[in-house]
Amino acid sequence: MYKNTVHMHEIEQEGVIVKQKNRIEELKQEKSELGNVIKEQKEFNLLAMEERVKFSNKLMNVENEIRGIKRKITELGKKKEKKGVLDKLVRVINEGRKNNL
């Protein structure tokens, strides 16, 4: 009877060992899958970073273009003001000439 109990206990231990080995294989597979996911995420993050840099550069270009256009508008406005002042000056000079003649 004692031998049978010891034998049953050994069989149970072997069953536990087999289950533990199976669990180890499952965990190895899960570890591998998680490693692949992490690798994919790193690649995705690099691509996302590249895209952010591209969009950031495009945004800077657009902002620079807007500043350039505003600068040109300002310059044109100043030229128009100067032209208006010059036109008034020419008118006054011409009127002065007419009055003196």
FENWOHU-V703532 format. One record per residue. N is the residue number from 1. SS is DSSP state (~ for helix, > for strand, _ for the rest). PSI is psi in radians with two decimals (999 if undefined). D_CENTER is the distance of its C-alpha to the mean C-alpha in Angstrom with 2 decimals. Layout:
n->N ss->SS psi->PSI d_center->D_CENTER
n->N ss->SS psi->PSI d_center->D_CENTER
This chain:
n->1 ss->_ psi->-0.75 d_center->73.21
n->2 ss->~ psi->-0.71 d_center->71.46
n->3 ss->~ psi->-0.71 d_center->70.46
n->4 ss->~ psi->-0.69 d_center->68.98
n->5 ss->~ psi->-0.77 d_center->66.93
n->6 ss->~ psi->-0.75 d_center->65.65
n->7 ss->~ psi->-0.74 d_center->64.91
n->8 ss->~ psi->-0.71 d_center->63.01
n->9 ss->~ psi->-0.71 d_center->61.04
n->10 ss->~ psi->-0.72 d_center->60.11
n->11 ss->~ psi->-0.75 d_center->59.04
n->12 ss->~ psi->-0.75 d_center->56.83
n->13 ss->~ psi->-0.70 d_center->55.30
n->14 ss->~ psi->-0.68 d_center->54.64
n->15 ss->~ psi->-0.74 d_center->52.98
n->16 ss->~ psi->-0.74 d_center->50.75
n->17 ss->~ psi->-0.77 d_center->49.93
n->18 ss->~ psi->-0.77 d_center->49.06
n->19 ss->~ psi->-0.74 d_center->46.82
n->20 ss->~ psi->-0.70 d_center->45.09
n->21 ss->~ psi->-0.72 d_center->44.62
n->22 ss->~ psi->-0.72 d_center->43.17
n->23 ss->~ psi->-0.69 d_center->40.80
n->24 ss->~ psi->-0.75 d_center->39.76
n->25 ss->~ psi->-0.72 d_center->39.00
n->26 ss->~ psi->-0.77 d_center->36.97
n->27 ss->~ psi->-0.64 d_center->34.98
n->28 ss->~ psi->-0.74 d_center->34.47
n->29 ss->~ psi->-0.77 d_center->33.17
n->30 ss->~ psi->-0.71 d_center->30.82
n->31 ss->~ psi->-0.75 d_center->29.64
n->32 ss->~ psi->-0.78 d_center->29.03
n->33 ss->~ psi->-0.74 d_center->27.07
n->34 ss->~ psi->-0.68 d_center->24.92
n->35 ss->~ psi->-0.72 d_center->24.41
n->36 ss->~ psi->-0.72 d_center->23.26
n->37 ss->~ psi->-0.77 d_center->20.80
n->38 ss->~ psi->-0.74 d_center->19.43
n->39 ss->~ psi->-0.77 d_center->19.28
n->40 ss->~ psi->-0.71 d_center->17.45
n->41 ss->~ psi->-0.70 d_center->14.88
n->42 ss->~ psi->-0.76 d_center->14.43
n->43 ss->~ psi->-0.74 d_center->14.10
n->44 ss->~ psi->-0.75 d_center->11.61
n->45 ss->~ psi->-0.67 d_center->9.47
n->46 ss->~ psi->-0.76 d_center->9.98
n->47 ss->~ psi->-0.73 d_center->9.14
n->48 ss->~ psi->-0.69 d_center->5.84
n->49 ss->~ psi->-0.73 d_center->5.30
n->50 ss->~ psi->-0.73 d_center->7.13
n->51 ss->~ psi->-0.73 d_center->5.48
n->52 ss->~ psi->-0.70 d_center->2.52
n->53 ss->~ psi->-0.76 d_center->6.08
n->54 ss->~ psi->-0.83 d_center->7.90
n->55 ss->~ psi->-0.63 d_center->6.85
n->56 ss->~ psi->-0.75 d_center->7.37
n->57 ss->~ psi->-0.74 d_center->10.52
n->58 ss->~ psi->-0.73 d_center->11.58
n->59 ss->~ psi->-0.76 d_center->11.42
n->60 ss->~ psi->-0.73 d_center->13.47
n->61 ss->~ psi->-0.75 d_center->15.79
n->62 ss->~ psi->-0.78 d_center->16.43
n->63 ss->~ psi->-0.73 d_center->17.14
n->64 ss->~ psi->-0.72 d_center->19.42
n->65 ss->~ psi->-0.72 d_center->21.15
n->66 ss->~ psi->-0.80 d_center->21.79
n->67 ss->~ psi->-0.72 d_center->23.28
n->68 ss->~ psi->-0.76 d_center->25.36
n->69 ss->~ psi->-0.74 d_center->26.68
n->70 ss->~ psi->-0.71 d_center->27.58
n->71 ss->~ psi->-0.77 d_center->29.34
n->72 ss->~ psi->-0.72 d_center->31.29
n->73 ss->~ psi->-0.75 d_center->32.28
n->74 ss->~ psi->-0.79 d_center->33.50
n->75 ss->~ psi->-0.75 d_center->35.44
n->76 ss->~ psi->-0.68 d_center->36.96
n->77 ss->~ psi->-0.72 d_center->37.96
n->78 ss->~ psi->-0.72 d_center->39.65
n->79 ss->~ psi->-0.69 d_center->41.43
n->80 ss->~ psi->-0.71 d_center->42.57
n->81 ss->~ psi->-0.78 d_center->43.87
n->82 ss->~ psi->-0.73 d_center->45.66
n->83 ss->~ psi->-0.70 d_center->47.07
n->84 ss->~ psi->-0.72 d_center->48.30
n->85 ss->~ psi->-0.74 d_center->49.96
n->86 ss->~ psi->-0.71 d_center->51.47
n->87 ss->~ psi->-0.74 d_center->52.73
n->88 ss->~ psi->-0.74 d_center->54.40
n->89 ss->~ psi->-0.77 d_center->55.92
n->90 ss->~ psi->-0.72 d_center->57.29
n->91 ss->~ psi->-0.76 d_center->58.71
n->92 ss->~ psi->-0.75 d_center->60.42
n->93 ss->~ psi->-0.78 d_center->61.84
n->94 ss->~ psi->-0.72 d_center->63.11
n->95 ss->~ psi->-0.67 d_center->64.68
n->96 ss->~ psi->-0.68 d_center->66.26
n->97 ss->~ psi->-0.73 d_center->67.73
n->98 ss->~ psi->-0.72 d_center->69.10
n->99 ss->~ psi->-0.59 d_center->70.67
n->100 ss->~ psi->-0.43 d_center->72.25
n->101 ss->_ psi->999 d_center->73.68
